[in-house]
Amino acid sequence: MNILELGKTFRALQNEERLNILRLLHENGRMSVKDIVKATMFEQATISHHLKLLKNADLVTVNPEGRFRYYSINFEGFKCIIEAIKIDFKDLVVQSIT
């Protein structure tokens, strides 16, 4: 993951509604759009938009089952983000010293 991909991820995380969706997914394990709509009282189109951005940032995964799509947190995606931050900051420190 490079610095540009990290920027996309941070933009996805800077929205309060998306953070709320991530909190719900963390608490419930996996949820359908319908479940998230019920829990947040936002419209289905709004939730779908936020889930698309979270998925594009590798923060959630989607598993289709029948006519429903279930979303859950992508913990591997979060691990990659943490590792990328460690590497980028390590490189910045090394560059500032030399």
C-alpha positions as CSV (number, residue, x, y, z in Angstrom):
1,M,0.0,0.0,0.0
2,N,1.5,3.3,-1.0
3,I,0.8,6.8,0.3
4,L,-1.9,7.5,-2.3
5,E,-3.8,4.4,-1.3
6,L,-3.5,5.5,2.3
7,G,-5.0,8.8,1.4
8,K,-8.0,7.1,-0.1
9,T,-8.4,5.0,3.1
10,F,-8.1,8.1,5.4
11,R,-10.7,9.9,3.3
12,A,-13.0,7.0,3.8
13,L,-12.5,7.1,7.5
14,Q,-13.0,10.8,8.0
15,N,-16.8,10.5,7.6
16,E,-18.8,10.1,10.8
17,E,-21.5,8.0,9.1
18,R,-18.9,5.6,7.7
19,L,-17.3,5.3,11.1
20,N,-20.7,4.5,12.6
21,I,-21.1,1.8,10.0
22,L,-17.7,0.3,10.9
23,R,-18.7,0.4,14.6
24,L,-21.9,-1.5,13.8
25,L,-20.1,-4.1,11.8
26,H,-17.6,-4.5,14.6
27,E,-20.3,-5.0,17.1
28,N,-22.5,-7.3,15.0
29,G,-19.9,-9.2,13.0
30,R,-21.7,-8.9,9.6
31,M,-24.7,-7.1,8.4
32,S,-26.8,-6.6,5.3
33,V,-27.6,-3.2,3.9
34,K,-31.1,-3.6,5.3
35,D,-29.8,-4.3,8.8
36,I,-27.6,-1.2,8.7
37,V,-30.4,0.9,7.4
38,K,-32.6,-0.2,10.4
39,A,-29.7,0.5,12.8
40,T,-28.9,3.9,11.5
41,M,-32.1,5.3,10.1
42,F,-30.3,6.5,7.0
43,E,-31.7,5.8,3.5
44,Q,-30.6,2.6,1.7
45,A,-28.9,4.6,-1.1
46,T,-26.8,6.5,1.5
47,I,-25.7,3.3,3.2
48,S,-24.9,1.6,-0.1
49,H,-22.8,4.6,-1.1
50,H,-20.9,4.6,2.2
51,L,-20.4,0.8,2.0
52,K,-19.0,1.2,-1.6
53,L,-16.4,3.7,-0.4
54,L,-15.5,1.5,2.5
55,K,-15.1,-1.5,0.2
56,N,-13.0,0.4,-2.3
57,A,-10.7,1.4,0.6
58,D,-10.4,-2.3,1.6
59,L,-12.0,-1.6,5.0
60,V,-15.0,-4.0,4.5
61,T,-15.7,-7.2,2.6
62,V,-18.9,-8.2,1.0
63,N,-20.3,-11.7,0.8
64,P,-23.4,-12.3,-1.4
65,E,-25.9,-14.9,0.0
66,G,-28.9,-15.3,-2.1
67,R,-30.5,-11.9,-2.8
68,F,-28.7,-10.3,0.1
69,R,-25.1,-9.0,0.5
70,Y,-23.5,-9.2,3.9
71,Y,-20.8,-6.8,4.9
72,S,-18.1,-7.3,7.5
73,I,-14.9,-5.6,8.6
74,N,-11.9,-6.5,6.6
75,F,-9.3,-6.9,9.4
76,E,-6.6,-7.9,6.9
77,G,-7.2,-4.5,5.2
78,F,-6.7,-2.7,8.6
79,K,-3.5,-4.7,9.2
80,C,-2.1,-3.6,5.8
81,I,-2.9,0.0,6.6
82,I,-1.1,-0.2,9.9
83,E,1.9,-1.8,8.3
84,A,2.0,0.8,5.5
85,I,1.9,3.6,8.0
86,K,4.8,2.1,9.9
87,I,6.8,1.7,6.8
88,D,6.0,5.2,5.5
89,F,6.8,6.9,8.8
90,K,10.0,4.9,9.1
91,D,11.1,6.0,5.6
92,L,10.2,9.6,6.5
93,V,12.4,9.5,9.6
94,V,15.3,8.0,7.7
95,Q,15.0,10.6,5.0
96,S,14.9,13.4,7.5
97,I,18.0,12.2,9.2
98,T,20.1,11.8,6.0
